[in-house]
């Protein structure tokens, strides 16, 4: 068995990307930094950091569910933001999703992100329930 499994979401993953949306190594899930880009590449919630945050976490939910996990398994997030305007309001999204059991978090202010119009990019690490590896024919993606 390889050292890790690539976990794909339901949307097609562009062939030009040289990284995976998530990888599972044992019971750890590493979710790549994501912006609020939809399947067509357009930003969901342009100019609205709260809407972008919620959409990113919805994308996380799909990846987590593919390996039997949920928000309760996220233990760490890193958020890169291009603005602090309304950033405090993203806490409501975290309260709603994590139900008071919050993961560790790091926030970093950056000059810009690769996806035009993105105000926030979030990556995460989750500790999953002990589950057997996915059989080759049942890999998510």
Secondary structure, DSSP 8 states (H G I E B T S, - for coil): --S-EEE--SS---TT--S-SEEEETTEEEEEEE-SB-TTS-BTTTT-HHHHHHHHHHHHHHHHHHTT--GGGEEEEEEEES--TTGGGGHHHHHHHHTT---EEEEEE-S--SSTT--EEEEEEEE--------GGG---
